[in-house]
Amino acid sequence: MFSWMVWTTPTAVFFIGIGCLLVGMTVWEIKSPTVLRKGFLPMATTRGDRLFIGLLIAAYINLGFLGLSGLFEQWFALEHEPSVWISFIISIAAVGIVMRKG
């Protein structure tokens, strides 16, 4: 069924993480309804808004890293392209910052 896609460990972790986030946010919303608040983002947001914005930022970070990894290999004289786990950690940090302070 999923043979058309290469399911690497980082890909599986990414999609499982998003699924867990959605389930967790749903339970959190049922237990404690959200209110609008203003953080560093230029608009008042709810938890769901901040999650969506954070996931978009994470996607752009990962895509940018994948696009630039060949250049990173040349610039820093690496033997291999840098691991996608680096962009994964940066993405998780970005989502955490947006959820907490956004």
Buried (B, 14 or more C-beta within 10 A) or exposed (E): EEEEEEEEEBEEEBEEBBEEBEEEBEEEEEEEEBEEEEBEBEEEBBBBBBBBBBBEBBEEBBEEBEEBBEEEBEEEEEEEBBEBEEBBEBBBEBBEBBBEEB
